[in-house]
């Protein structure tokens, strides 16, 4: 089950959306209130710190939960829900893409043709920062295939449907290519247009 429908993901993971949002907000709060933030020399330090806190808060939040636990599947750490969905937590761009060094393993994780975990769907929970990188602007659960997004669910309630979603080739519109580019001038202008034409301006 490398691909999972959005509605199936919502049914399985939906009961835990609030918990997942809490985990992200708590990890970011740890970074902002910690002693390292004002000494930051490279963004990867922040990314590693927040990633560590994401796992730490997830373990605490889901401790004792029968259907949800933090697991390491092969080389990836994340949240396993009902043995059906594995969610990796990462920092994401405004295009809803996580940044990864393109190792064979990283490429395989985003290739939905490959079944890495014996039928378990692979999703990403991304936190996207605002322009100043001071607050978490969005928390989005995505299904990605290579560099395209199959679907996205914004856990903070903002619409994510327009963000880099995989699209299919549309049916070409009627008319020639030229007809679609060249727009005819509207017939009948305003009084001002008519005065300008009469005066030659």
C-alpha positions in Angstrom: 0.0 0.0 0.0 2.6 2.7 -1.0 -0.3 5.0 -2.0 -3.1 5.8 0.4 -6.1 7.9 -0.4 -6.6 11.1 1.5 -9.9 10.0 3.0 -8.3 6.8 4.3 -5.5 8.8 5.8 -8.0 11.1 7.5 -10.0 8.1 8.8 -6.9 6.4 10.3 -4.8 9.4 11.4 -7.5 12.0 11.9 -8.2 11.1 15.6 -4.6 12.1 16.3 -4.3 15.3 14.3 -4.6 17.4 17.5 -1.9 15.4 19.2 0.4 15.7 16.1 -0.1 19.5 16.1 0.7 19.6 19.8 3.9 17.7 19.3 5.1 20.1 16.6 4.2 23.2 18.5 5.9 21.8 21.7 9.1 21.0 19.8 9.2 24.4 18.3 8.6 26.0 21.7 11.5 24.0 23.1 13.8 25.5 20.5 12.5 29.1 21.0 12.8 29.0 24.7 16.1 27.1 24.8 19.6 28.5 25.1 20.7 27.6 21.6 18.3 29.7 19.5 20.1 33.0 20.0 23.5 31.4 19.2 22.4 29.7 16.0 25.3 29.4 13.5 23.7 27.0 11.0 20.1 26.1 10.3 20.8 22.4 10.4 21.5 22.7 14.1 18.0 24.0 14.6 16.5 21.3 12.3 18.3 18.6 14.3 17.3 20.0 17.6 13.6 20.3 16.6 13.7 16.9 15.1 15.0 15.4 18.3 12.2 17.2 20.3 9.6 16.0 17.8 10.5 12.4 18.6 10.8 13.1 22.3 7.3 14.7 22.5 5.8 12.1 20.3 7.1 9.3 22.7 5.6 11.1 25.7 2.3 11.9 24.0 1.7 8.4 22.7 3.2 6.5 25.7 0.7 3.7 26.5 -1.4 4.3 23.4 -2.3 1.0 21.9 -2.6 2.0 18.3 0.1 4.7 18.0 3.8 4.5 18.9 7.1 5.9 17.8 9.0 3.4 15.8 12.1 3.0 13.7 11.4 1.3 10.4 14.6 0.4 8.7 16.5 3.7 9.0 13.6 6.1 9.6 12.2 7.3 12.8 8.5 8.3 13.0 5.0 7.7 14.2 3.3 4.4 13.3 -0.5 4.6 13.5 -2.5 1.4 13.6 0.2 -0.5 11.8 -1.1 1.1 8.6 0.5 4.6 8.3 4.1 5.6 9.1 4.6 9.4 9.5 8.0 11.0 9.3 8.3 14.4 10.9 10.4 17.0 9.1 10.8 20.7 8.4 9.2 21.7 5.1 9.3 24.4 2.5 6.4 26.6 1.4 6.1 24.2 -1.6 5.4 21.4 1.0 8.7 19.6 0.2 11.0 18.3 2.9 14.7 18.8 2.3 16.8 15.7 2.1 20.2 14.9 0.8 19.5 12.8 -2.2 20.8 9.4 -1.0 19.3 6.3 -2.4 17.4 5.8 0.8 15.9 9.3 0.7 14.9 8.9 -2.9 13.3 5.5 -2.1 11.2 7.0 0.8 9.5 9.4 -1.6 9.0 6.9 -4.4 5.5 5.5 -3.9 6.2 2.7 -6.4 8.5 1.1 -3.8 6.9 -0.8 -0.9 9.5 -0.3 1.8 7.5 -1.4 4.9 5.4 -4.3 3.7 2.2 -2.4 2.8 2.5 0.4 5.4 1.8 3.8 3.8 4.5 6.5 4.2 3.5 10.1 4.9 5.3 13.2 6.1 4.2 15.6 8.8 5.8 19.0 7.8 6.2 22.1 9.9 6.6 25.3 7.8 8.0 28.4 9.3 6.9 32.0 8.6 9.1 34.3 6.6 11.0 35.5 9.6 11.4 31.9 10.8 10.1 32.8 14.3 6.8 30.8 14.3 5.3 27.7 12.9 3.0 28.9 10.1 1.7 25.6 8.9 1.6 22.0 10.0 0.8 19.8 7.0 0.4 16.0 6.6 1.3 15.1 3.0 1.6 12.2 0.7 4.5 12.8 -1.7 5.7 11.0 -4.8 9.2 12.1 -5.7 8.9 15.9 -6.0 5.2 16.1 -6.3 2.4 16.2 -3.7 -0.4 13.7 -4.2 -2.5 15.4 -1.4 -2.1 17.6 1.6 -4.0 18.0 4.9 -3.4 21.2 6.8 -3.7 20.4 10.5 -4.0 24.1 11.4 -7.1 24.4 9.2 -5.7 26.4 6.2 -6.4 25.2 2.7 -3.5 23.2 1.3 -5.2 22.0 -1.8 -3.4 24.5 -4.1 0.1 23.5 -3.1 2.0 21.6 -5.7 -0.6 18.8 -6.0 -0.1 16.1 -8.6 -2.2 17.0 -11.5 -3.3 15.0 -14.5 -3.1 16.3 -18.1 -6.3 18.3 -18.7 -8.5 18.0 -21.8 -7.4 20.7 -24.3 -9.9 23.5 -24.6 -11.8 24.1 -27.8 -10.2 26.4 -30.4 -6.7 26.8 -31.8 -3.7 27.7 -29.8 -3.8 31.2 -31.3 -7.4 31.7 -30.3 -6.6 30.9 -26.7 -3.7 33.4 -26.5 -5.0 36.4 -28.6 -8.0 38.0 -26.9 -10.4 40.0 -29.0 -10.9 43.7 -28.0 -14.1 44.4 -26.2 -16.8 46.0 -28.4 -18.2 49.2 -27.2 -16.0 51.4 -25.0 -16.8 54.1 -22.5 -17.6 57.7 -23.4 -14.0 58.6 -22.4 -12.7 56.0 -24.9 -14.9 57.5 -27.7 -13.7 61.0 -26.9 -10.0 59.9 -27.1 -10.6 58.2 -30.4 -12.3 61.4 -31.9 -9.5 63.6 -30.6 -6.8 61.3 -31.9 -5.2 60.8 -28.4 
